[in-house]
Amino acid sequence: MKLLKALNKVFWLISQPEIYIISYPKTGRTWLRVLIGKTLSDMNRLPEEKILQTEFMTKASGLPRVTLTHDGSAMIKHKHYTELSSDKKKYRNKKVLLLGRDIKDTLVSAYFQATKRINVFDGTISEFIRNERYGAIKFITFYTQWYENRNVPQDFLFVSYEDMSADTGKVLDRVLKFLGASHITDGHIREAVNYSSFEKLKKAEQENRFNSGMLSPGKTEDPESFKIRKGKVGNYNEYLPSDDIEYIDALLTKSGFDFSKFQT
């Protein structure tokens, strides 16, 4: 019995992820998965159809075990913002890569995900951003908790959607090295960035090239139901009226939250 318990403990320890990629919904995780997967596919001659399977791609490349999580913020779980856990001790002795994106762009994208893809919300975008299970207060709570616990993991890297958009290759190189990859060439980076352009990913989604719900439209006739919608930085102005923007800005001011804190 003691031997069995010891073996179970060893198996549990071995099976635990060493690296977590953590993100709030709609902050660029699918894009990052494609970038990582394409690079590893080319470097190690792994099947292209498995590019979105980050856990498989990293393991098959001989890298530390990686897992991806929304850390309790997934909209499908309907958690109230007060239910988000500030206890991050499970990440102690782990490496954590945290993705972030402008709150307004995130909430616009999340609204279309919630109403046109996973059908967890039925209301206006103004109601959505004020909702305590999906809106601005939940976003701010999630990232505030992570800012306060950024020193809990063994190693921590913050990556913003805006930085990815501004210099995709530079960010990808940094991410791959954080995951433990070596012998990354400029050619691998350039090919992955080219492969993962907005236009090409949009086409891949239309064709359901990866045969995955992660990258397939809710309704092919509705462009707002696509996973890859517009991909623009600052696109929220097309969707949010001034009073919604003022509401979000007021919450940000009250909370003192600012992503730039992660980069100092």
Secondary structure, 3 states (H helix, E strand, C coil): CHHHHHHHHHHHHHHCCCEEEEECCCCCHHHHHHHHHHHHHHHHCCCHHHCCCHHHHHHHCCCCCEEEECCCCCHHHCCCHHHCCCCCHHHECCEEEEEECCHHHHHHHHHHHHHHCCCCCCCCHHHHHHCCCCCHHHHHHHHHHHHHCCCCECEEEEEEHHHHHHCHHHHHHHHHHHCCCCCCCHHHHHHHHHHCCHHHHHHHHHCCCCCCHHHCCCCCCCHHHCCCCCCCCCHHHHCCCHHHHHHHHHHHHHHCCCHHHHHC
